[in-house]
Amino acid sequence: MKLRSLAIPTLLLTSLVGCAAGGDESDHDAQLAQLSWRDAIAAMPTADGCFQATYPNMAWESVACTAAPSRAIGSPRAKLPAGVLDAADGPFLVGDGADYALHVPGLISTSTGSFPQVTGVTTESDGGVRNGYSIQLNSNFMTGTAACRGVSGCLSWAQFVYSSEERAVFIQNWLIGIGTCPSRSWINAGGGDCFMNSAAVSASTIAITSLANLKMTGSATTGTDSLVFANGSQAFRTSESDTVTGLSGAWHESEFNIIGDGGGSEAVFNRGASVRVEITATSGSTAAPTCIANDGTTGETNNLTLGPCTGTGGTAPNIQFTETD
């Protein structure tokens, strides 16, 4: 496929290219320019498939799709009632239900997760693997979608994922409690649960010291669900049909965090690490979203401790919270 050139406002393009070319540009200005670029490229539509873009280019370049790993990168959390923590987890654990979710009364069409403030982060490991983690943006468990084929008690679930160990960006879809997998495209995860991945885009392992440069955007329409993952000066995009989980018709909560790289594992940060998490959502409302405590959906965790969460309305409604060791 040929490169797809996308039109953007002239002022924005001039600003981005000018910042990239300026010889006396400060590091702070460079960071702001890349931040603006990451927001702009995530909003640029393109055809279905796998794509990559490099700052300051505002055109998506078609790349070969790869097969996503045939393992459960994101696993459903223990099905705890909302607001209930597993006492065995103790206070030093984020994930497996013990996480904040952004909630809106309407439907989410786009949600973005980022880490606007990162301090004291020097090392991280998962099972002894340095820089082993996943970035996940997860939907709520959804009931009544056509994806469940009318099976009583079945829940559909969508996860937008970057896996550092697999070096891949993709969407992992779940049918929880469906019993028999609907087709060979779905992988039996046991316990009556099945998962299926979108096509993946290859992305290199990113050192944990670059955490503040990472941004993930998931979008859902009646036709297509898409994922854009940006790392500083690079961005990656993949997509799939919305019929896989029916996300566009039932998405009203969003969880985002850095956690273990699959199978319920834990991302372990160094002592003194502090990470601020921001989740934004587009739902047609400017009202402040609600922070729902202990309502995360993924089973992976990290060793940080959650602080208070606040919701803010406006042109980019969001929630923010800090997690520290």
C-alpha positions as CSV (number, residue, x, y, z in Angstrom):
1,M,0.0,0.0,0.0
2,K,1.2,3.5,-0.8
3,L,1.8,6.1,1.9
4,R,-1.4,7.8,2.9
5,S,-0.9,11.6,3.1
6,L,-3.3,13.3,5.5
7,A,-4.3,16.9,5.5
8,I,-3.8,18.8,8.8
9,P,-4.2,22.5,9.7
10,T,-1.3,24.5,8.1
11,L,-0.6,26.3,11.3
12,L,-0.2,23.0,13.3
13,L,2.1,21.5,10.6
14,T,4.2,24.6,10.4
15,S,4.6,24.7,14.2
16,L,5.6,21.0,14.4
17,V,8.1,21.1,11.5
18,G,9.5,24.4,12.8
19,C,10.1,23.0,16.2
20,A,11.8,19.9,14.8
21,A,14.1,22.0,12.6
22,G,15.0,24.8,14.9
23,G,18.7,24.7,15.8
24,D,18.4,26.6,19.0
25,E,15.3,24.8,20.3
26,S,15.4,23.9,24.0
27,D,14.8,20.4,25.3
28,H,11.5,21.7,26.8
29,D,10.3,23.1,23.5
30,A,11.2,19.8,21.8
31,Q,9.2,17.9,24.4
32,L,6.2,20.2,23.9
33,A,6.4,19.8,20.1
34,Q,6.5,16.0,20.3
35,L,3.6,16.1,22.8
36,S,1.5,18.1,20.3
37,W,2.5,15.7,17.5
38,R,1.5,12.7,19.5
39,D,-2.0,14.2,20.0
40,A,-2.3,15.2,16.4
41,I,-1.2,11.9,14.9
42,A,-3.6,10.0,17.1
43,A,-6.5,12.0,15.7
44,M,-5.5,11.4,12.0
45,P,-7.8,8.8,10.4
46,T,-6.4,6.3,7.9
47,A,-7.5,3.1,6.2
48,D,-7.7,-0.2,8.1
49,G,-4.5,-2.1,8.6
50,C,-1.2,-1.5,10.3
51,F,0.7,1.8,10.2
52,Q,3.6,3.7,11.6
53,A,4.5,7.4,11.8
54,T,7.7,9.3,12.8
55,Y,7.8,12.8,14.1
56,P,7.3,15.4,12.7
57,N,5.7,13.6,9.7
58,M,1.9,13.8,9.7
59,A,1.4,10.9,7.3
60,W,0.8,7.3,8.4
61,E,3.1,4.9,6.6
62,S,1.6,1.4,5.9
63,V,3.7,-1.4,7.4
64,A,3.4,-5.2,7.4
65,C,1.1,-6.5,10.1
66,T,2.4,-9.2,12.4
67,A,0.7,-11.9,14.4
68,A,0.0,-10.9,18.0
69,P,1.2,-13.4,20.7
70,S,-1.1,-16.3,21.2
71,R,-1.1,-15.9,24.9
72,A,-3.2,-13.9,27.3
73,I,-1.3,-10.6,27.6
74,G,-4.2,-9.1,29.5
75,S,-6.2,-11.4,31.7
76,P,-9.6,-10.7,33.4
77,R,-9.3,-9.7,37.0
78,A,-10.8,-11.8,39.7
79,K,-14.5,-11.0,39.5
80,L,-14.7,-8.9,42.7
81,P,-17.8,-6.7,43.3
82,A,-17.1,-3.1,42.6
83,G,-15.5,-1.4,45.6
84,V,-14.2,-4.6,47.2
85,L,-10.5,-5.3,47.6
86,D,-9.0,-8.7,48.0
87,A,-7.4,-8.5,51.5
88,A,-4.7,-11.0,50.5
89,D,-3.4,-8.5,48.0
90,G,-2.3,-6.1,50.8
91,P,-1.9,-2.3,50.3
92,F,1.0,-2.4,47.8
93,L,-0.7,-3.6,44.7
94,V,-2.4,-1.8,41.8
95,G,-4.4,-4.0,39.4
96,D,-6.4,-7.2,39.7
97,G,-9.4,-5.0,40.4
98,A,-7.6,-2.6,42.7
99,D,-7.4,0.3,40.2
100,Y,-9.4,3.4,39.2
101,A,-11.7,3.4,36.2
102,L,-13.0,6.5,34.5
103,H,-16.8,6.4,34.2
104,V,-19.1,8.4,32.1
105,P,-22.9,8.0,31.9
106,G,-22.8,8.0,28.1
107,L,-20.8,6.0,25.6
108,I,-17.1,6.5,25.1
109,S,-15.9,6.9,21.5
110,T,-12.2,7.6,22.3
111,S,-10.1,7.2,25.4
112,T,-6.5,8.2,26.0
113,G,-4.1,7.2,28.7
114,S,-0.8,8.9,29.5
115,F,1.7,9.5,32.3
116,P,2.0,13.3,32.6
117,Q,4.3,13.2,35.6
118,V,7.0,10.6,36.3
119,T,9.6,11.0,39.0
120,G,12.1,8.8,40.6
121,V,11.6,5.9,38.2
122,T,14.9,4.2,37.4
123,T,14.2,0.5,37.2
124,E,11.3,-1.9,36.6
125,S,11.0,-5.6,36.1
126,D,8.5,-8.4,35.7
127,G,9.5,-11.8,36.9
128,G,13.1,-10.7,36.8
129,V,12.9,-9.3,33.2
130,R,14.1,-5.7,33.2
131,N,11.7,-3.4,31.3
132,G,9.2,-6.2,31.2
133,Y,5.7,-4.7,31.4
134,S,2.5,-4.0,29.5
135,I,0.6,-0.7,28.9
136,Q,-3.1,-1.4,28.9
137,L,-6.2,0.7,28.2
138,N,-9.2,-1.5,29.1
139,S,-12.9,-1.2,28.7
140,N,-15.5,-2.2,31.2
141,F,-16.9,-5.8,31.1
142,M,-19.8,-5.4,28.7
143,T,-23.1,-7.2,28.8
144,G,-25.7,-7.7,26.1
145,T,-23.4,-7.3,23.1
146,A,-24.0,-9.3,20.0
147,A,-20.4,-10.7,20.4
148,C,-21.7,-13.0,23.2
149,R,-24.1,-14.7,20.8
150,G,-26.9,-14.6,23.3
151,V,-25.1,-16.7,25.9
152,S,-26.4,-15.9,29.4
153,G,-23.8,-14.4,31.7
154,C,-21.3,-13.8,28.9
155,L,-19.3,-10.6,29.1
156,S,-17.3,-9.1,26.2
157,W,-14.2,-7.1,26.9
158,A,-11.6,-5.1,24.9
159,Q,-8.0,-4.4,25.8
160,F,-5.7,-2.0,24.0
161,V,-2.2,-3.3,24.6
162,Y,1.5,-2.6,24.2
163,S,3.6,-5.5,25.3
164,S,7.3,-4.7,25.9
165,E,8.4,-8.3,26.0
166,E,6.5,-9.2,22.8
167,R,7.5,-5.9,21.2
168,A,4.0,-5.5,19.8
169,V,1.0,-3.2,19.8
170,F,-2.5,-4.8,19.3
171,I,-6.0,-5.2,20.6
172,Q,-6.8,-8.3,22.7
173,N,-10.5,-9.2,22.8
174,W,-12.3,-11.4,25.3
175,L,-15.5,-13.3,25.7
176,I,-15.7,-14.1,29.4
177,G,-18.0,-17.0,30.4
178,I,-19.1,-17.8,26.9
179,G,-18.3,-21.5,27.4
180,T,-17.5,-22.8,23.9
181,C,-15.4,-20.5,21.8
182,P,-17.4,-19.3,18.8
183,S,-14.8,-20.2,16.1
184,R,-11.2,-21.2,15.6
185,S,-10.2,-17.6,15.5
186,W,-10.9,-17.5,19.3
187,I,-8.3,-19.1,21.7
188,N,-9.6,-21.1,24.7
189,A,-8.2,-19.5,27.8
190,G,-9.9,-22.0,30.1
191,G,-12.8,-21.5,32.6
192,G,-15.2,-20.8,29.7
193,D,-13.3,-17.7,28.6
194,C,-11.9,-17.1,25.1
195,F,-9.7,-14.4,23.6
196,M,-8.8,-13.2,20.1
197,N,-6.2,-10.7,19.0
198,S,-6.2,-8.0,16.3
199,A,-3.3,-7.8,13.9
200,A,-0.2,-6.4,15.6
201,V,2.3,-3.7,14.8
202,S,5.9,-4.4,15.8
203,A,7.4,-1.9,18.3
204,S,10.7,-2.1,20.1
205,T,11.1,-2.6,23.8
206,I,10.9,0.8,25.5
207,A,13.0,1.5,28.6
208,I,11.0,2.3,31.7
209,T,12.9,5.7,32.0
210,S,10.9,6.8,28.9
211,L,7.6,6.2,30.6
212,A,6.5,9.9,30.4
213,N,6.8,9.7,26.6
214,L,4.2,7.0,26.2
215,K,0.6,7.7,25.2
216,M,-2.2,5.2,24.2
217,T,-5.5,6.0,22.5
218,G,-8.3,3.6,21.8
219,S,-11.3,4.5,19.6
220,A,-14.5,2.7,18.8
221,T,-17.1,3.4,16.1
222,T,-19.9,1.2,14.7
223,G,-17.5,0.1,12.0
224,T,-13.9,0.0,13.4
225,D,-12.0,-0.1,16.6
226,S,-8.5,1.3,16.5
227,L,-5.4,1.7,18.7
228,V,-2.7,4.3,18.5
229,F,0.4,3.9,20.7
230,A,3.0,6.7,20.7
231,N,6.5,6.7,22.1
232,G,8.1,10.1,21.9
233,S,8.9,10.5,18.2
234,Q,7.2,7.3,16.9
235,A,3.6,6.2,16.7
236,F,2.0,2.8,15.8
237,R,-1.6,2.1,14.7
238,T,-3.7,-1.1,14.2
239,S,-7.4,-1.7,13.9
240,E,-10.2,-4.3,13.7
241,S,-13.9,-4.6,13.2
242,D,-16.1,-3.3,16.0
243,T,-18.2,-6.4,15.8
244,V,-15.5,-8.4,17.6
245,T,-16.6,-7.2,21.0
246,G,-19.3,-4.6,20.2
247,L,-17.3,-2.0,22.0
248,S,-18.9,1.1,20.4
249,G,-22.3,0.3,21.9
250,A,-21.3,-0.5,25.5
251,W,-18.1,1.3,26.4
252,H,-18.6,3.6,29.4
253,E,-15.6,2.9,31.6
254,S,-11.9,3.1,30.9
255,E,-8.9,1.7,32.9
256,F,-5.3,2.6,32.0
257,N,-2.0,1.8,33.7
258,I,1.4,0.2,33.4
259,I,1.3,-3.3,34.8
260,G,2.8,-6.8,34.3
261,D,3.2,-8.3,30.9
262,G,0.5,-10.9,31.0
263,G,-0.8,-13.9,32.8
264,G,-1.5,-11.9,36.0
265,S,2.1,-10.9,36.5
266,E,3.4,-7.8,38.4
267,A,5.5,-4.8,37.2
268,V,7.9,-4.1,40.1
269,F,9.2,-0.5,40.3
270,N,12.2,0.7,42.3
271,R,11.6,2.3,45.7
272,G,10.9,6.0,45.4
273,A,9.1,5.7,42.1
274,S,6.1,8.0,41.5
275,V,3.8,7.9,38.5
276,R,0.9,10.2,37.7
277,V,-1.8,8.6,35.5
278,E,-4.2,10.5,33.3
279,I,-7.2,9.0,31.5
280,T,-9.3,11.1,29.2
281,A,-12.5,10.2,27.4
282,T,-14.6,11.6,24.6
283,S,-18.3,10.9,25.1
284,G,-20.1,14.0,23.9
285,S,-20.1,15.6,27.4
286,T,-17.8,18.2,29.0
287,A,-18.8,17.1,32.5
288,A,-16.2,15.7,34.8
289,P,-15.9,11.9,34.7
290,T,-16.3,9.9,37.8
291,C,-13.4,8.0,39.4
292,I,-14.6,4.5,40.3
293,A,-12.3,2.9,42.9
294,N,-11.4,-0.8,42.8
295,D,-13.1,-1.2,39.4
296,G,-10.2,-2.1,37.2
297,T,-10.8,-5.0,34.9
298,T,-7.3,-6.5,34.1
299,G,-5.6,-9.2,36.2
300,E,-2.1,-7.8,35.9
301,T,-0.6,-5.6,38.6
302,N,2.2,-3.3,39.7
303,N,3.7,-2.8,43.2
304,L,2.8,0.9,43.6
305,T,0.2,2.4,46.0
306,L,-2.8,4.4,44.7
307,G,-3.3,7.9,45.9
308,P,-6.6,9.9,45.6
309,C,-8.3,10.3,42.3
310,T,-9.9,13.5,40.9
311,G,-12.1,14.1,37.9
312,T,-12.0,17.2,35.7
313,G,-14.4,18.4,33.1
314,G,-13.9,20.7,30.1
315,T,-12.7,20.2,26.5
316,A,-10.8,17.0,27.5
317,P,-12.7,15.4,30.5
318,N,-10.3,13.3,32.5
319,I,-9.4,11.6,35.7
320,Q,-6.0,11.8,37.3
321,F,-4.3,9.9,40.2
322,T,-0.8,9.2,41.5
323,E,0.7,5.9,42.4
324,T,3.9,5.7,44.4
325,D,6.3,3.2,46.0
